[in-house]
């Protein structure tokens, strides 16, 4: 194995010239994903072989992958989502997984706020109507007058809360962890999930995808929401049951929704995507220039000990 080489599977990192050069300055024989798509299965195995260090993004690292690439000793995660990595399998195979939380919080939070305003003011359907020659004035509502419910109040959720409070909105939150100091300082009211869904004008999702959150916003949860409410997901696909969401939007059980993430990407349900009260974007939450650099530099730093990143496999 070449100690000057790192295998960079992440597409976003690989196509950023600044990050490429910064990595090459430290690891001059590094290899980048030039395929233009997420590597998986045998292609990912082949790409990682011969390397003891890797930077990965949306690539699936499971038991089979770690078994097939026994020389891999360290994975530094580009981005904050961890649902693509089997941490138990990594620990069994002696692979250190390094991760820096919160590096894309501002970018994702700003997209969530963008969705809130776009839904409140019907920006997307009205823009389409103007392009087609229409000129309606259906009215709307202000974010400042809304109650925003934040499901998941970690790094991104807290930043969303701060921005919403700056707008003047009321903010309620639900999380399995206690963030009492933050709630007091930011004037956020903690609620049970059911109470939040019942009370919020806008519900925005900021939880990780795992066994406990997969499908957590399904038909029952959607049925608790107000018919005038909006639902936003900039976290992970799979948290919202997309079929149940489509039915709620069609039946006007929900006023509108916006998703940057989907259970299958690219999404295949054209009926959902073409609904006039739905906004879909191609997983761009962390795609700002600033966030890409922050995530990439955190991943580079994570290749070395003492970088400030968290070793997720040291105490599973």
N, C-alpha and C positions, 0 to 999 in steps of 0.2 A: 504494500500500500504506500502511496505517495503522500507524505505529511503536508505537502504544499497543495493538495487537491481536495476540494469539497464538491460534492455532487449537489447541484441546486435544481431540485425538481419543480419548484414553484414557477409557474408561468409568469406571474406578475413581476417577481424579482428578476427573472431571467431576461425580460425585455426592457428593463430599466437600465439605461447606460451608466447612470451615476452609481447605482448599487453594484453593477457588474465590476466597474473599475475599483470601487472601494474594497470589494472582496478580493479581486485579483492582486491588489496591492499587498494583501496579507497572505493570500493563498494563490500564487501565480499560475498554477496548473488546474484551476477549478474548471468544472464542467457544468454547462448550463442546458436547461431544457429548451431546445430550439424547435420542438415539434408544434408549438402553438396550441396545445391542448393538455388537459390533465392526464398524466401518465397513470396507468393502472395495470395490475396483473403482471404478466411476463415482461411487458415493456418497462414497467417501473423497476422490476427486479434487475433487468439487464442494465438499466441506467445507473442503478445504485451500486452494482457489483464493482469490487475493487476499491471502494471508498469506505473509510471508517467514520467520516463525518458527512452529514447531509443537512440541507435546508429544505424543508417541505412546507407546502401550503395546504391545498385541498386534496392532496394525494392520500390514498388510504394505506395506512401502515398497520397490518394485522399479523396474526400468528404465522400465516403462510409466508408473508414477506420477510419477517425477521428470521424465520427458519432458512429461507432461501439465500439470505445475505448475512451469514454469520459474522462477517468482518465488520459490519456496521456497529459502531460503538456509541455514537452520539447523533441525535437529531435535534436541530434547533428549529423551532416552529416559527414560520413566517405567518403573522396574523394571530388572532386570539382564540379562534374556534378549535376545540380539541376533540370533537366528535369523530374525526377521521383517524385518530390514533388509538390503538388498543394499548392502553398504558399497562395493563396487567401483563400482556404478552411482551411488551418492551422490557418490563422488569424481569420476567422469566428468562429472557435472552440477554440480560445484562446491558441493555441499551439505555443510556441516559437521554431523557427527553427534556430539553430546556425550553422555557416559555416565559415571555414577558407580558404580563397582563396590562390591559388598558391603553395600549399604544395607539389604537385607532378610535378612541372614545369620541373625540370631537367630530371626526368625519361622519361616523355613524349617527351620532346625536343630531348633527345638522340635517342629514337626510330624513330622519324621523320628523323633525320640525318642518322640513319642506313638505313632506307628505301631509302633515296636519293642516297646514295652510292651504295646500292644493285641494284637499278634500273639503275643508270648510267653505271655500270659495268656488268650488266646482271648476277649478282652473282648466283641467285637462279637457273635459267634455265641451266647455264653452269655447276653448281655443279651437277645437276641431270644428265646432259649429260656425265660428267666424270664418274659418278657412273654406267652409262649404257655402258661404254666403248668408249664414244666419246672423241674428242680432238680438238675442234674448237677454233679459235682465232678471234672472230668477231669485236674486238675493243670495244670502248666505249667512254665515255666522262668524264671529271673531274668536280667535284662539284665546284672547285675553278674557273672554267671558266664559270659557269652557272649563269643565273639570276633566283633567287629564289623569288617566289611570296608568301607572307604570308597573308592568308585570316583570319583575326582576330588577332590583335596585343596586346592581354592582356598578362597575366603572361607567359603562355607557348609560345605564338607567339613571344614575345620579347626575350625570351631565345633562341628560334630557330634562330632569327635574329642575336643575338650575336655570336652564334656558326658558322653560315654561314659566317658572316663577318670575323671571325677568319680564316676560310678556304680560304678566298679571294674572295668569291662569291659576286656578286652584289645582293642587296636585295631591293625589292619593297613590299609595304604592302597596305592592305585595311582594314579599320575598320570604324564602324559607329561613334566611338569616336575619338577625336583628341588626338594624342599622340605626339604633335609637339616637345616637349623637348626631348623625346626619339628618335624620328626620326633624329633630328639634331645630337644628341650625338653619335648615332650608325651608322650614314651615311645611313639611310634608306629613300627611296623615296616613299611618299604616292601617291596612284593612285586610280582612280575609279575601281570598280570590273571588269568592261569590259576591261579597259585598262590593268589591271594586267593579266587577262586571256590571252589577246592577246600577251603580251610581255614576259611572264615568260617561262623559260625552265622547271621549276619545280614549281608546285602549291601545297602548303601544307595548310590544313584546320585546324584552331584553334578557331572556334567560338562555342558558346553553341548551343544546340538544342532548338529552340522555334518556335513559329508560323512564325517568320520572316526568319528563316534559314532552315526550313524543305524543302527539295527538291531544295535548292538554286543552287546546281550544277546539273542541268539537261541537257537535249539535247541542249538547246540553249547555255548554258554556255560552255558545252563541245565543241560545234561547234566553239567557239571563240578561243579555244586553238590551238596551233601549233600541227601538226601531229607528230612532234618529241618530244613533251612535255610529262612530267610525272605528275601524280596526286596522292597526298598522303592524307589520312584521318586518323588521330589519335585522333579525337575529339569525335564525336558521330555518330552512324548510323542514317540514315534518312536525313542527310544533303546532301548526294549524292544520286541521282536517280540511283540505281544499275542496272536497266535494260538499261538505257541510257548509263551508263558506259560500260556495257558489249558490247553493239552494237558498241560503239566507239573503243573499244579495238579489236574487231573482224574485223571491217572495216578499221583498221589502221588509224582512225581519231585521235588516241592518241597512243603514243609509249608504254606506260605502266602505271600501277597504283599499289598502295599498300594501303591496308585498314586494320587497327587494330580493326575497329568497323563496325557493320552492322545493317541494319534496323531490322532484326530478328537475334537473337543470341541464339544458333549457327546458322550460315547462312545455307540456304537450296539450293541455286542456284549452283549446281555442275558445270554447264557450265562456270559460271564466275570463280569459285574457281580453275578450272583446266586449265584455259587459260595460255599459256606459258609466257605472258607478264603481269601477275597479281600475286601479292603477298598478301596472306591473313594470318593474325595472330589472335589468340583468345583473343582479348581485353587485351593485356598484357602491355599497355602503362605505367600504374601506378603500375605495378606489381613487381618492384624491391624491394629488401630487405629494402633499404634505404627509398624508397617512402612509403612502407607499414607502417613502423614505424613512419614516419613523419605524415602521414594521421591519423594513429591510435592515436597517442599522441595528435594531434590537436583535434580529436573527444573527447578524454577523457577530455581535458582541457575545451572544449566547454560545458561540463555538468555543469560547475560552472560559476557564474557571474564574470566579470572582467578578463576573460581568454584571451581577445584579439580577440576572434572570433566575427563575425558579426551576429547580430540578424536580420534575414531577414524578420521577420514578425512584427517588431516594427514600421516600417514606410512605409508599402506597400501603 
